[in-house]
Amino acid sequence: AQKVTQAQTEISVVEKEDVTLDCVYETRDTTYYLFWYKQPPSGELVFLIRRNSFDEQNEISGRYSWNFQKSTSSFNFTITASQVVDSAVYFCALSEAGSARQLTFGSGTQLTVLP
Amino acid sequence: DGGITQSPKYLFRKEGQNVTLSCEQNLNHDAMYWYRQDPGQGLRLIYYSQIVNDFQKGDIAEGYSVSREKKESFPLTVTSAQKNPTAFYLCASRMLAGGRSTDTQYFGPGTRLTVL
């Protein structure tokens, strides 16, 4: 069975600090997909990034970057120069390569960026 | 605008009543999903459907029912058999063919259900 662990329940940082959100996953499949979603106070889940298991290249998008390491089954998310608007709950999720592509979510990390 | 809509945003129910949550999408996505979120927890899958008139149970289907009569619509009924229905419910959809986007589920704004 697949599992996603986000060990950090809550993180608080001061604006402009860098912050890394950890995600560790378990799966028996060799082909799988990893995701990060952001949930602001309004509740809607906003898709941030998707990664295939066969693509270990790190990715940078503006202030966001992702570090995917199959050797440690981790898919960590870093926000550089954090801003108050980054305050939200962030979820890491995993889907295996079956047709249904069901998502298994971690329990989320509440990020609070203080002014 | 293309997207996923859920209604109502807030829903109050008395114990013993069935309620139906609406989910509509105009993205021409084939698959649709219902998730439940409890405070401080991740999302858990209730039901999903990959094609009209077909759907499968997820991890926590007991006390819920769905239908998929149209591609655009996937309503969820919370029945009186659901023992603890107070939660935030999120609907998602996904394209089944057409490149990178097929792996990604996109979510609606959610419905917050409270049982009084």
Chai-1 contact restraints between the chains, C-beta under 6 A:
chainA,res_idxA,chainB,res_idxB,connection_type,confidence,min_distance_angstrom,max_distance_angstrom,comment,restraint_id
A,Y33,B,D103,contact,1.0,0.0,6.0,A-B,restraint_1
A,G43,B,G110,contact,1.0,0.0,6.0,A-B,restraint_2
A,E44,B,P109,contact,1.0,0.0,6.0,A-B,restraint_3
A,L45,B,F107,contact,1.0,0.0,6.0,A-B,restraint_4
A,F47,B,T104,contact,1.0,0.0,6.0,A-B,restraint_5
A,R50,B,D103,contact,1.0,0.0,6.0,A-B,restraint_6
A,R50,B,T104,contact,1.0,0.0,6.0,A-B,restraint_7
A,Q102,B,L45,contact,1.0,0.0,6.0,A-B,restraint_8
A,F105,B,G42,contact,1.0,0.0,6.0,A-B,restraint_9
A,F105,B,L43,contact,1.0,0.0,6.0,A-B,restraint_10
A,G106,B,G42,contact,1.0,0.0,6.0,A-B,restraint_11
A,S107,B,Q41,contact,1.0,0.0,6.0,A-B,restraint_12
A,S107,B,G42,contact,1.0,0.0,6.0,A-B,restraint_13
A,G108,B,G42,contact,1.0,0.0,6.0,A-B,restraint_14
